[in-house]
Amino acid sequence: MTDSADAVRAEVVEWIAGHWDPDMPLTRWRELLADCGWACPTWPRQWCGRSLPGELATAATGELMTAVVPGPAEGVGMILVAPVLIEHGSDELKRQFIRPTVTGEISWCQLFSEPGAGSDLAGLQTKAERDGDEWLVTGQKVWSTGAATAAFGLLLARTDADVPKHSGITAFVLPMRQAGVQVRPLRQMNGHSSFNEVFLDDARVPASYVIGELGGGWTVARAALAHERRLAVFPPLPLEAKGRAWREAIAQRTAGAEPHKWYPQRAGRPDLVIPQARAADGPVSPVVRQEIATLIELVWSARWMAERTAATSAGRPGPEGSLGKLASSKIARQAARVHAMIAGASGMLAGPSSLLGGVVAEILVSVPGISIAGGTDEIQRNIIAERILGMPRELDISKDVPFRQVRSG
C-alpha cells in the first residue's frame, strides 16, 4: 500500500520503465494503464483505478505527464459517464462499459437538455415506456456534443408522469447507432456546429441498461452535472513525441477537438490579453491596466481554488464545483471585456485579415456560452447558496404535484 507522494511517484516510474513502448498501439497502452490502475488513480481498484486519495492521485498523474506517455481516453465518457457508472451503475454495466471507455474503444454523448427543459432539467418530457425486455424512448434532446459520432448516450427520460417531476425520471445507457435515433447539427452564431439536436422515435434500450434505481434518475443527473462542472483540462500534447502510440493519440485528440476548437475562445482567452495589450498602438490606459489586473487576480484565485478542490475531493465532486464553474464564467466575461477595450471597434471584424485572424471577434460571440454550459450561472448561485451557505431552497410550486398536472410550454 503506497502511503506517500514520493512512494507513488517511484512506483509509477518503475511501472512505466517496465511497460512503455512508444511503438505499441495506443489502445494496447491504454489497456495496460486501465488494468494496472494508473489510468484513473482515484477510481476503485476493480474499475481501472487505485483507490488513491486526491493528493496521491495528483502525484501519480503528474509523473505520467513527466514521463511523456499518453494518458487514458478523453471526452464525455471519461469526464461524466464512467464516474457516474462507478457511483450508480450495476456491476454488469461497469463490467461492460468502464474499461472500454478508459481505453477509448467506445465513445459517449450526454442526452439531458431539451428545448423546454434547460435550467429546469427536471421538467424534461422525453418518455421511456417498458416493452418486454426493453424500453422504448420517444422525445427530443438538444445541445448534445458529439452525438453524431458517439456509440452510446447517457440519457435521462421520464418513466412515470404520475409522481412529482424529480421522482419520475430514470437514467439509461442509450445505444446511439439504431434506426430510432436521428442526429441533426445546430449552427452557432460563431460559425461552428459543435452541438446537435437528437430526435428519439421508439429508440430501444435494453432493460439492463438502467443506471441506478428506476425513478432515481435525478440522483444520477446531479452526480453527472457535478462532474461536468469540474471543467476538464487535458495535458498539452508533446511537440516532439515519436512512435505509433503518440501518433494515434495526437490523431485522436485532433479529431476529437475539431468540433470544440472554439472552446478556448469560449473561455475568453485570458492568455492573449497581455500580448494584445503590448501589441496595441500607443500606451495602454490606466483603466485598461486596472481591468487586466482584475483579470489576472480572477485567473490565479480560480487556479488555486481548483488545486485545493482536486487535492481534497478524492475524485468525488461536491458543490465546490459550482464555485469553479462560476469563476470560469467571470474570467471569460472579464477577458472578453478587456479584449474589447484593447481592440476597440476592430474587435467586431471577423475573417483571416482581422485582428488575430478573427480570434478576438470569435471570443466576443463565444463567451456567453460558458455561462450556460453545464448549468447556468444562476443555477450555480442557487447551488452555492443552498448547499454551501445553507440558505433556504428556491421555491418551486410544481415539485410536489404529479408531473402530468404540471403546466408546460
C-alpha positions as CSV (number, residue, x, y, z in Angstrom):
1,M,0.0,0.0,0.0
2,T,1.5,3.3,-1.1
3,D,1.1,5.9,1.6
4,S,3.2,8.9,0.4
5,A,3.5,11.0,-2.8
6,D,7.2,10.0,-3.1
7,A,6.3,6.3,-2.9
8,V,3.6,6.8,-5.6
9,R,5.9,8.6,-7.9
10,A,8.6,5.9,-7.5
11,E,6.1,3.2,-8.2
12,V,4.8,5.0,-11.4
13,V,8.3,5.5,-12.7
14,E,9.2,1.8,-12.2
15,W,6.0,0.7,-13.8
16,I,6.5,2.9,-16.9
17,A,10.0,1.7,-17.3
18,G,8.8,-1.9,-17.4
19,H,5.8,-1.3,-19.7
20,W,6.1,1.7,-22.0
21,D,6.9,1.1,-25.7
22,P,6.3,4.1,-28.0
23,D,5.7,1.7,-30.9
24,M,2.8,-0.2,-29.4
25,P,-0.8,0.6,-30.4
26,L,-2.4,3.3,-28.4
27,T,-5.3,1.0,-27.4
28,R,-2.9,-1.6,-26.0
29,W,-1.1,1.1,-24.0
30,R,-4.4,2.3,-22.6
31,E,-5.3,-1.3,-21.7
32,L,-2.2,-1.5,-19.6
33,L,-3.0,1.8,-17.9
34,A,-6.5,0.6,-17.2
35,D,-5.5,-2.8,-15.9
36,C,-2.8,-1.5,-13.6
37,G,-4.9,1.3,-12.2
38,W,-2.8,4.3,-13.2
39,A,-5.4,5.4,-15.8
40,C,-7.6,6.9,-13.1
41,P,-5.9,6.6,-9.7
42,T,-8.8,7.9,-7.6
43,W,-11.2,5.3,-9.1
44,P,-11.8,1.9,-7.3
45,R,-9.2,-0.8,-8.0
46,Q,-11.6,-3.1,-9.7
47,W,-12.6,-0.3,-12.1
48,C,-9.3,0.8,-13.6
49,G,-8.2,2.8,-10.6
50,R,-6.0,2.6,-7.5
51,S,-8.4,3.9,-4.8
52,L,-6.0,6.7,-4.0
53,P,-6.9,10.0,-2.3
54,G,-6.7,13.2,-4.3
55,E,-3.2,14.3,-3.3
56,L,-1.6,10.9,-4.1
57,A,-3.6,10.6,-7.4
58,T,-2.2,14.0,-8.4
59,A,1.3,12.8,-7.8
60,A,0.7,9.8,-10.0
61,T,-0.8,11.7,-12.9
62,G,2.0,14.3,-12.6
63,E,4.6,11.5,-13.0
64,L,2.8,10.2,-16.1
65,M,3.0,13.6,-17.6
66,T,6.6,14.0,-16.7
67,A,7.4,10.7,-18.4
68,V,5.7,11.9,-21.6
69,V,3.4,9.0,-22.1
70,P,-0.2,9.1,-23.4
71,G,-3.0,9.1,-20.8
72,P,-6.4,7.4,-20.9
73,A,-9.1,8.3,-23.4
74,E,-10.6,11.8,-23.3
75,G,-14.1,13.2,-23.7
76,V,-17.6,12.9,-22.2
77,G,-17.1,9.2,-21.4
78,M,-14.2,9.8,-19.0
79,I,-15.4,13.1,-17.6
80,L,-19.1,12.2,-16.9
81,V,-20.2,8.7,-17.8
82,A,-17.6,6.4,-16.3
83,P,-17.6,8.2,-12.9
84,V,-21.4,8.1,-12.9
85,L,-21.4,4.4,-13.6
86,I,-18.9,3.8,-10.8
87,E,-21.2,5.6,-8.4
88,H,-24.6,4.4,-9.6
89,G,-24.3,1.7,-12.2
90,S,-24.8,-2.0,-11.7
91,D,-21.8,-4.3,-11.7
92,E,-23.0,-5.6,-15.1
93,L,-22.9,-2.0,-16.6
94,K,-19.5,-1.3,-15.0
95,R,-18.0,-4.5,-16.5
96,Q,-19.5,-3.8,-19.9
97,F,-18.6,-0.1,-20.2
98,I,-15.9,1.3,-17.9
99,R,-12.8,-0.4,-19.3
100,P,-13.7,0.2,-23.0
101,T,-14.4,3.9,-22.1
102,V,-11.0,4.3,-20.5
103,T,-9.2,2.6,-23.4
104,G,-11.2,4.7,-25.9
105,E,-12.8,1.8,-27.6
106,I,-16.3,3.4,-27.2
107,S,-17.4,7.0,-27.2
108,W,-20.3,8.8,-25.5
109,C,-22.5,11.8,-25.6
110,Q,-24.8,13.4,-23.0
111,L,-28.6,13.4,-23.5
112,F,-30.0,15.7,-20.8
113,S,-31.3,19.1,-22.0
114,E,-34.5,19.5,-24.1
115,P,-36.0,22.5,-25.9
116,G,-38.3,23.0,-22.9
117,A,-36.1,21.7,-20.2
118,G,-32.8,23.5,-19.8
119,S,-32.2,25.1,-16.5
120,D,-35.3,23.3,-15.2
121,L,-33.9,20.0,-16.2
122,A,-36.4,18.1,-14.0
123,G,-39.2,19.3,-16.4
124,L,-37.9,17.0,-19.2
125,Q,-40.6,15.3,-21.3
126,T,-38.8,12.6,-23.2
127,K,-40.6,9.4,-22.2
128,A,-39.5,5.8,-21.8
129,E,-42.1,3.0,-21.8
130,R,-41.4,-0.6,-20.9
131,D,-41.8,-3.1,-23.7
132,G,-40.9,-6.6,-22.5
133,D,-37.1,-6.8,-22.0
134,E,-36.6,-3.3,-23.5
135,W,-37.6,0.4,-23.0
136,L,-38.9,2.4,-26.0
137,V,-37.8,6.1,-25.8
138,T,-39.5,8.9,-27.6
139,G,-38.7,12.6,-27.4
140,Q,-36.1,15.3,-28.3
141,K,-32.8,16.3,-26.8
142,V,-30.7,19.3,-27.6
143,W,-27.1,20.7,-27.1
144,S,-25.6,17.2,-27.3
145,T,-21.9,17.4,-28.1
146,G,-20.5,14.5,-30.1
147,A,-23.9,12.9,-30.6
148,A,-23.2,12.4,-34.4
149,T,-20.2,10.1,-33.7
150,A,-21.0,8.6,-30.2
151,A,-21.7,4.9,-29.8
152,F,-23.7,5.4,-26.6
153,G,-25.5,8.2,-24.8
154,L,-26.1,9.0,-21.1
155,L,-29.9,9.5,-21.3
156,L,-32.5,11.0,-18.9
157,A,-36.1,10.1,-19.7
158,R,-39.4,10.2,-17.8
159,T,-40.7,6.8,-16.8
160,D,-43.5,7.9,-14.5
161,A,-45.7,11.0,-15.1
162,D,-47.9,10.3,-12.1
163,V,-45.3,11.3,-9.5
164,P,-43.6,14.7,-8.9
165,K,-41.2,15.7,-11.6
166,H,-38.0,14.9,-9.8
167,S,-39.2,11.4,-8.9
168,G,-40.3,10.1,-12.3
169,I,-37.0,10.3,-14.2
170,T,-34.8,7.4,-14.9
171,A,-31.2,7.3,-16.3
172,F,-30.3,5.0,-19.1
173,V,-27.4,3.9,-21.4
174,L,-28.8,4.6,-24.9
175,P,-27.3,2.8,-27.9
176,M,-27.0,5.6,-30.5
177,R,-26.5,3.6,-33.7
178,Q,-30.0,2.5,-34.3
179,A,-33.0,3.4,-36.5
180,G,-34.8,5.2,-33.7
181,V,-32.1,7.8,-33.2
182,Q,-31.7,10.8,-35.6
183,V,-29.0,13.5,-35.0
184,R,-29.0,16.9,-36.6
185,P,-26.2,19.6,-36.2
186,L,-27.0,23.0,-34.8
187,R,-25.4,26.1,-36.4
188,Q,-24.0,28.6,-33.9
189,M,-23.5,32.4,-34.3
190,N,-19.7,31.9,-34.2
191,G,-19.9,29.8,-37.3
192,H,-19.3,26.4,-35.7
193,S,-21.6,23.4,-35.3
194,S,-20.4,21.7,-32.2
195,F,-23.8,20.8,-30.8
196,N,-26.7,18.6,-32.0
197,E,-30.3,18.1,-31.5
198,V,-31.3,14.4,-31.2
199,F,-34.7,13.0,-32.1
200,L,-35.8,9.7,-30.5
201,D,-38.6,7.7,-32.0
202,D,-39.2,4.4,-30.2
203,A,-35.4,4.1,-29.7
204,R,-34.7,0.8,-28.0
205,V,-32.8,0.4,-24.7
206,P,-32.2,-3.0,-23.0
207,A,-33.8,-3.2,-19.6
208,S,-30.4,-4.0,-18.1
209,Y,-29.2,-0.5,-19.3
210,V,-31.0,1.4,-16.5
211,I,-28.4,3.3,-14.4
212,G,-29.3,3.3,-10.7
213,E,-32.8,2.9,-9.5
214,L,-36.0,3.1,-11.6
215,G,-37.2,6.6,-11.0
216,G,-33.8,7.6,-9.5
217,G,-32.6,9.4,-12.5
218,W,-32.4,12.8,-10.7
219,T,-29.8,11.5,-8.3
220,V,-27.8,10.3,-11.3
221,A,-28.3,13.6,-13.1
222,R,-27.0,15.6,-10.1
223,A,-23.9,13.4,-10.0
224,A,-23.2,13.8,-13.7
225,L,-23.7,17.6,-13.5
226,A,-21.3,17.8,-10.6
227,H,-18.6,16.1,-12.6
228,E,-19.4,18.3,-15.6
229,R,-18.8,21.5,-13.6
230,R,-15.3,20.3,-12.8
231,L,-14.0,21.6,-16.1
232,A,-11.6,19.1,-17.7
233,V,-8.1,20.3,-18.6
234,F,-6.3,17.8,-20.8
235,P,-2.5,18.0,-20.8
236,P,-0.9,19.6,-23.8
237,L,0.4,17.2,-26.5
238,P,4.2,17.0,-26.7
239,L,5.6,18.5,-29.9
240,E,8.4,16.0,-30.4
241,A,6.8,12.7,-29.3
242,K,7.5,9.8,-31.5
243,G,6.2,6.3,-32.0
244,R,2.9,4.7,-33.0
245,A,1.2,5.3,-29.7
246,W,1.8,9.0,-29.8
247,R,0.8,9.3,-33.5
248,E,-2.5,7.7,-32.7
249,A,-3.0,9.8,-29.6
250,I,-2.4,13.0,-31.5
251,A,-4.7,12.0,-34.3
252,Q,-7.4,11.1,-31.8
253,R,-7.0,14.3,-29.9
254,T,-7.1,16.3,-33.2
255,A,-10.2,14.6,-34.5
256,G,-12.0,14.8,-31.1
257,A,-11.1,18.5,-30.7
258,E,-12.4,19.6,-34.1
259,P,-16.0,20.3,-33.1
260,H,-14.6,22.1,-30.0
261,K,-11.8,24.1,-31.4
262,W,-13.6,27.3,-30.4
263,Y,-13.8,26.3,-26.7
264,P,-10.6,28.3,-25.8
265,Q,-12.4,31.3,-27.2
266,R,-15.5,30.5,-25.1
267,A,-13.2,30.7,-22.1
268,G,-12.2,34.2,-23.0
269,R,-8.5,33.6,-23.9
270,P,-7.1,35.4,-20.9
271,D,-3.7,34.2,-22.1
272,L,-3.9,36.6,-25.1
273,V,-4.7,39.7,-23.2
274,I,-1.2,40.9,-22.2
275,P,0.3,40.1,-25.6
276,Q,-2.6,42.1,-27.2
277,A,-2.1,45.0,-24.8
278,R,1.7,45.1,-25.6
279,A,1.0,45.0,-29.4
280,A,-1.6,47.8,-29.3
281,D,-0.8,51.1,-30.8
282,G,0.2,53.7,-28.2
283,P,0.3,53.3,-24.4
284,V,-2.3,51.3,-22.6
285,S,-4.6,53.5,-20.5
286,P,-4.6,53.1,-16.7
287,V,-8.3,52.0,-16.9
288,V,-7.3,49.1,-19.2
289,R,-4.3,48.2,-17.0
290,Q,-6.6,48.0,-14.0
291,E,-9.0,45.7,-15.8
292,I,-6.1,43.5,-16.8
293,A,-5.0,43.3,-13.1
294,T,-8.6,42.3,-12.2
295,L,-8.5,39.5,-14.8
296,I,-5.1,38.2,-13.5
297,E,-6.5,38.2,-10.0
298,L,-9.5,36.1,-11.1
299,V,-7.4,33.6,-13.0
300,W,-5.0,32.9,-10.2
301,S,-7.6,32.7,-7.5
302,A,-9.6,30.2,-9.6
303,R,-6.5,28.2,-10.2
304,W,-5.7,27.9,-6.5
305,M,-9.3,27.0,-5.7
306,A,-9.2,24.2,-8.3
307,E,-6.0,22.8,-7.0
308,R,-7.3,22.8,-3.4
309,T,-10.5,21.1,-4.5
310,A,-8.6,18.5,-6.5
311,A,-6.3,17.7,-3.5
312,T,-9.2,17.3,-1.1
313,S,-12.1,15.8,-3.1
314,A,-10.6,12.3,-3.7
315,G,-12.3,12.3,-7.1
316,R,-15.8,12.9,-5.6
317,P,-17.1,16.3,-6.8
318,G,-19.3,18.3,-4.5
319,P,-20.9,21.7,-4.5
320,E,-17.5,23.3,-4.7
321,G,-17.6,22.5,-8.4
322,S,-20.2,25.3,-8.7
323,L,-17.7,27.8,-7.3
324,G,-15.2,26.8,-10.1
325,K,-17.8,26.9,-12.8
326,L,-19.0,30.3,-11.7
327,A,-15.4,31.5,-11.5
328,S,-14.8,30.3,-15.1
329,S,-17.7,32.4,-16.3
330,K,-16.4,35.5,-14.5
331,I,-13.0,35.0,-16.0
332,A,-14.4,34.6,-19.5
333,R,-16.5,37.7,-19.3
334,Q,-13.7,39.8,-17.8
335,A,-11.3,38.6,-20.5
336,A,-13.8,39.4,-23.2
337,R,-14.3,42.9,-21.7
338,V,-10.6,43.6,-21.7
339,H,-10.2,42.3,-25.3
340,A,-12.9,44.6,-26.4
341,M,-11.3,47.6,-24.6
342,I,-8.0,46.9,-26.2
343,A,-9.3,46.2,-29.7
344,G,-11.9,48.8,-29.9
345,A,-14.2,48.7,-32.9
346,S,-11.8,46.5,-34.8
347,G,-12.7,43.7,-32.4
348,M,-16.0,43.2,-34.2
349,L,-14.3,42.3,-37.5
350,A,-14.1,38.6,-38.4
351,G,-12.1,36.7,-41.1
352,P,-8.5,35.9,-41.7
353,S,-7.4,39.6,-42.2
354,S,-9.0,40.8,-39.0
355,L,-7.4,41.1,-35.5
356,L,-5.6,37.8,-34.7
357,G,-7.3,36.2,-37.7
358,G,-10.7,36.7,-36.2
359,V,-9.9,35.2,-32.8
360,V,-10.9,38.3,-30.9
361,A,-14.3,38.5,-32.7
362,E,-14.8,34.8,-32.0
363,I,-14.1,35.4,-28.3
364,L,-16.8,38.1,-28.1
365,V,-19.5,36.0,-29.6
366,S,-18.5,32.7,-27.9
367,V,-18.0,33.8,-24.3
368,P,-21.8,33.9,-23.4
369,G,-21.8,30.1,-24.0
370,I,-19.7,29.3,-20.9
371,S,-22.3,30.9,-18.6
372,I,-24.8,28.4,-20.0
373,A,-23.0,25.1,-20.5
374,G,-23.0,22.8,-17.5
375,G,-25.7,24.8,-15.8
376,T,-26.3,28.5,-16.0
377,D,-24.6,31.0,-13.7
378,E,-28.0,31.4,-11.9
379,I,-28.2,27.6,-11.2
380,Q,-24.6,27.7,-9.8
381,R,-25.5,30.5,-7.5
382,N,-28.5,28.5,-6.3
383,I,-26.3,25.5,-5.6
384,I,-23.8,27.6,-3.7
385,A,-26.5,29.4,-1.7
386,E,-28.3,26.2,-0.7
387,R,-25.5,23.6,-0.4
388,I,-22.6,25.7,0.8
389,L,-24.1,28.7,2.6
390,G,-27.1,26.7,3.9
391,M,-29.7,29.2,2.7
392,P,-33.4,28.1,2.1
393,R,-34.2,26.3,-1.1
394,E,-35.7,28.2,-4.0
395,L,-39.5,28.0,-4.1
396,D,-40.8,25.6,-6.7
397,I,-44.6,25.1,-6.6
398,S,-44.5,22.3,-9.2
399,K,-42.1,20.0,-7.3
400,D,-44.7,18.3,-5.1
401,V,-47.5,17.7,-7.7
402,P,-47.7,14.8,-10.3
403,F,-45.8,15.8,-13.4
404,R,-48.8,15.1,-15.5
405,Q,-50.6,18.0,-13.8
406,V,-47.7,20.5,-14.3
407,R,-48.3,23.1,-17.0
408,S,-45.6,23.3,-19.6
409,G,-44.9,25.3,-22.7
